[in-house]
Amino acid sequence: MALEMTKAPTFGEFIMDRQADFPFVSGQLTRLLTDLGVAAKIVNQQVNRAGLTSILGASGATNIQDERQQKLDVFADEAFMRILSSGKSVCGIGSEEQEHFVRCGEDGEGRQGKYIVLIDPLDGSSNIDVNVSIGTIFSIVRRLTPMGEPLKEKDFLQPGTSQVAAGYVLYGSSTMLVYTTGTGVNGFTLDPAVGEFFLSHPTMTFPSKGSTYSINDAVKARSDRPTQDFIDGCRDAADAGFRGRYIGSLVADFHRNLLHGGIYLYPSTIDQPQGKLRLLYECAPLAWIAEEAGGKAVDDGVRIMDKRPQSLHERSPFYIGNRHLVEALEACRWARRGGQGRNAPSKGLTPAPIP
Ligand code: P6P
């Protein structure tokens, strides 16, 4: 019997092969991506045992977001911080769990290392205790300050278009790592038997059409009229197969929409005018993944990738998914402006017929 000689490349093999595509790189990004994979495996191991160890439940502390920190939040943050700062590639880290930017290196000034990592170590952690999928989201940019000098705030506050790599880890029924470096989106599934991520979803793209909308119904009620018009349009299109799906875990909702088509919305609301999600380490990395997969990501009118952050934990309204669905939402915004200005609807936009 012929031995099955072909196997999917591991994450490490894949990024090494891709490095060969860029002959002048120093290998620091390869090392950094490899470190992210190692940290993801360590976090995954704890996530999978959450119900079996004392790590379940709140740590008692609250983080900068004034959110009760779950013990796994703290564990994940420490794991990523420790592994990323131990390599020579990273000069600084901005984490959802850390109030301030962290400058790496012995003197804590971030003088060495080419890359900055912005990370949400464990997003959706309120779902941990109920065994719902959670995720890690990461974004990588190059330092702006010359090597050897202390990092400055501007090194961390760069627009999404400055990213050199972005991705997420989904700790779900299986654990996946999905990332882009600007040449498409590739997904890797962890084989826990060997402790390796194997390429399982090469060249991921949104399906040509999507019919799933993901929004918290309570938030929809407090959002602006164009968002409500759009969702009402989706509901009216139920006969056309439109359906609501909301897990309450951004990475899980985004990943389902990427595979099956759909749009995720976290709008600005009366009580949260800038929405809930964080621009630097939630919106921008997923926006790049979405665009590389043929989709679109905007806030109330601006491309997420073009937004220049003013602070580490800055929030942004966030609408992301199939291009035709995001543009249908933009058409609702255009109509509510009396049909003036940008985002005039293209022909045949569904599902949100302009009222
Ligand atoms: P709400 C989790 O806290 C999170 O940041 C995302 O993962 C998720 O999509 C959203 O917030 C859920 O927020 O207000 O619907 O509970």
Residues whose N, C-alpha, C, O or C-beta is under 5 A from the ligand:
A	BS01	P6P	D123 G124 N216 G248 S249 L250 V251
